[in-house]
Amino acid sequence: MEMEFALSKSDFVTYQLFMLSQVEGLKKKRKSNLYLPIVYCLIIGVVLSVFKGPVYLLGLVTMALAWFFVYPFYSKFYYKQYYSRFVKKHYKNRIDLMSRVAVKDDLIYLSDESGEASLEIREIKSIGEIKTHVFVTFNSGMTIILPKDKVDSFHIETFVQKLEQSTGIARTSMPDWEWK
């Protein structure tokens, strides 16, 4: 079985954001970036209201509420823009490059204009699936990105089932995943 496709910039960005969303430390950092400024505003507001009057508390509570509602949108936009620039810089030679993925025996063969590689199926670490892509990650850190809009769904499903049977690793399906 062989699949042929070209990965776009948005495919690489989606992969980066998906992997980023799986990092527990970043989730905590984003939460602390949301709540710490609010706590600081409230503390400073209370202190200033004691010494200067309640107007300062009202102003800082308003700032805290604005931060609470604006920061999630800002954070989502910031990381998307950051990884868009990252992909443009670091993956510029791989964007829109025709790639082939084939499975034969216990090996996965990858090829494109830059060269060929073979990976052992037993080295698969995880198989992640979202609504638009399938990500096959290896112990070495390498990942195969399979865009569902560019490859026949039958081929992807057959490929993933073969990997699941060969490795015993079940796919992690997240059909509702989206970058937040």
Secondary structure as GFF3:
##gff-version 3
##sequence-region A 1 180
A	DSSP	beta_strand	2	6	.	.	.	ID=ss1
A	DSSP	alpha_helix	9	21	.	.	.	ID=ss2
A	DSSP	alpha_helix	24	51	.	.	.	ID=ss3
A	DSSP	alpha_helix	54	90	.	.	.	ID=ss4
A	DSSP	beta_strand	98	104	.	.	.	ID=ss5
A	DSSP	beta_strand	107	112	.	.	.	ID=ss6
A	DSSP	beta_strand	115	120	.	.	.	ID=ss7
A	DSSP	three_ten_helix	121	123	.	.	.	ID=ss8
A	DSSP	beta_strand	124	130	.	.	.	ID=ss9
A	DSSP	beta_strand	133	138	.	.	.	ID=ss10
A	DSSP	beta_strand	143	147	.	.	.	ID=ss11
A	DSSP	alpha_helix	153	167	.	.	.	ID=ss12
A	DSSP	beta_strand	172	174	.	.	.	ID=ss13
###
